[in-house]
Amino acid sequence: MTKKERFEKVIDYFSVHQPIAETELQYKSPFQLLIAVILSAQCTDKRVNMVTPTLFNIYPKPELLAIANSDEVFNYIRSISYPNNKAKHLVGMAKMLVNDFNGIVPSEIKELEKLPGVGRKTANVIASVVYNKPAMAVDTHVFRVSARIGLTTNAKTPLETEKQLVKYIPENKIAIAHHWLILHGRYTCIARNPKCGECKLTMYCNYFQKKNKISKSEK
C-alpha cells in the first residue's frame, strides 16, 4: 500500500464513521479557547475543563486578565500542570492582545506565535478551530498515531509530522483530521497497550501489521 493510498483509506474511514470531530475543550469565545489551549499543554482536557469555568467568569475579557496579577491567576489554575509559568503566560498573553491586537485573537499563525505561551501547536489549534484554516496542530497524540499508522515516516519533530500530514491530507480536511487523530490517540491508539482489538484501522496500520507479523513468527 502506498502512502497516498493509506491516507485515502484512513480519511475515508473517519469521514464516514466520524463526520463530526471537535475539540473537547469547553469554551464560548476565541479568547476562552486560547486560554484553554495554553492551559492544556501537558495536561488533560478534562482537568482544564474543571478549572476554566471559574477563570472565564473572573476574567471574561482580555482587558481584565491583562491587569491581573499572575499570583492571582495561579490560585485558580494551581491544579493544572506548570501553573506558575502558565499563570505568567496568560497575563502576558492578555496584555499583548490588548496592546497589540485591540483585544482580538489574531487569525494568522505568525501573529499568534508572538503571544506568550503560544507555540506552533497552540497557534495551529486557534487558526483551525476558530478561523477554520487548514492548519495541522501536532500534539503527542497526533505525533504517535501518525507514526504508528504509517501516515508519517521517520518524523523526528512535530513540525516534520505536520509537514508530512498536510502534504497528503486534502486542504478541506486538515482541520478535522487534527481532531480525528487526537481522539483516536486519546481513546483507541493509546500510548501504552493500544486497543488494536477495538480499532477499525488495523488493515491500514503499519504498527498492527508489524506486530501481527512478529507474533505469527514467534509461534
N, C-alpha and C positions, 0 to 999 in steps of 0.2 A: 504493500500500500504506500503510495506516495504521500508526502506531507500535505499536498494540496487536497488529496482525497480524504485524508484523515481529518483535516479541518472541516471539509464539507460534511462529512458524516456526523461529526460532533455538533456542528452548528445546526444541522438538520434535526438532530435528536432534541436538542434543547429548544429549538424553535417550535417544535410540535408539543413537547411534554412540559415545557416551562416558558410559555409565551410571555408571561409577566414575571419579571425578576427585579427586585428593588432593594435598596439598602435597608438594613434592619435598624439603622439608627433613626430615632424619632426626632422630628424637627418640623417647624412650621414656616421657616424663612431661610433664605440663603445664609444669613448671619448665624442662625442657630445651627445649621448643618456644618458650617465652618468650625464653630466651637466644638461640636460633637466629633468631627473627624480628627481635629487636633487632639482631643482627649482620647480617641480610640487607638492611638499609636501604642502598640504593645499592651493593649488592654481589650477586654471583650466588649462587644456592643451591648450585651446585657448589663454589664456594670455601668457603662456610660449612660444608658437609658435610665438607670436608677438615680444618677446624680444630676443629670441635666434639667429636669423639670424645675427644681429649686433655683438652679443657676439662671435659667431662662427667665424665671419670674422676677428675680432680683436685678438682672442685667438684660432687659428686653431689647436694648438698643446699643450700638457701638459707643455712643456718646456716654452712656452710663458706665460701661465696662472700662472705657478709656480713662476715667477719673478714679477708678477703684485702686485700692492698694493690693498688691499681689498677695500679701498675707491674708487679706480678707477673702480673696478668691480661693486661696489654699484651703481655708476652712470648709469650703463647700465641695472641694474635689479631693479631699485627703484620702479617700478610699480608692482613687484612681492611681494607676502606676505613674511614678515620677511626678507627683503632684507639685513639688517646688518649681521645677522647670516649666511645667505646663501652666501653672498659675502666672508665671512671668511672661510666658509666650502669649497667653490670652490677653493680658493687659496691653502688651506691646503690639499685638495684632490689632486690637481695637483702636489704639492710638493712631496707628498708621492708616487704618481705614478712615478715621475721622479727618486726619491731617492731609492725607494724600489722595484719598478716593471719595471724599464727600460722604463718607459713611456707607458707601455702596460696595458690596463684594464684587471685585472685578471678575471679568469673564475670561481674560487672557491668562494662559498658564504662566508666562513670564512675569506678569504683574502679580499674580497670586503668590509666586515663589518669593517675592520680595517681603511678604508678610512673615513676622516672627512665628516660628512653629510650623510653618508650611513648607514641606518639601515637595518633590515632584509627585509623589503618590497622592498627597492631600490635594494638591493643585489639580491633578487629573480627575479626582473624585468630584470636586466642585464644578469643574468645567463640563464634565459629562452629565452629572446628576442635575445640576441647576440649569445649565445652559445647553444641555443636550448636544455637546460637542463630541466628536469622535476621538475621545481621549481614553487610553487604557491605563488605569491605575493598577499597579502591581504590588500587592501585599504578599505576606508569606503564603497565603492560600493559593493565590494565582500563580506565584512562582513555583510552588510544589506541584500543583495539579498539572500545569502546562508541561512541566518536565516529565512527570510520570506518564501522562498520556502519550507524549511524543509530539506535542504541538511546538515545543521548543527543543533545540539541540545544543548542548554544551553552553547554555546561557549561564554566565557566572554572576551577573548582577541583575537587579530589577530592570534597569534600563535596557540591557540586552534582551531580556524577556519581552519587554514592551515592544521593542523594535521588531522582533520576530513575530509576535502576535498580530500587530497591526498590518504586517506585510500580507497576511493571508486572510484576515477577517474582513468581510465587506464593511465599508465605512459606516453604513447604516446599522450595523450590528455590533460595532465596537463597544458602545456604551453599555448595552445589555449583556454582552459577552463577559464584561468585567464582573457583573453580578452572578452570571451563571457559574463562572469558575470559582468565585468566592464561596458561594453557597454549596457548591459541590465539594469543595475542600473542607468546609465547616461541618458538613453533616454526613458525607459519604467517604470521600477520599481524605480521611483524617490523617494527621501526621504519623501517629503510631497505629499499627494494625488497621489499615484502610479496609472499609467494608466492601470488599470485592464481591462478596456473595450477594450483596444488595444492588450493586452497581449495574447499570444498563449500558455502560460504555466499554465493557471489557473486551468486546470484539474489535475495538479500535484502539485499545490501550497497550502501549509498549510495556509498561510495568507489569500488567497482568499476564501478557503473553510470555514475557521472560520468566516470571515467577512460575507460571504453569509449566513451561518447558523444563525448568530446573527441577521442579517437584516430580515430573514424569521420569527424568533421567536418574533420579535418586531411588526410584522403585526397583 
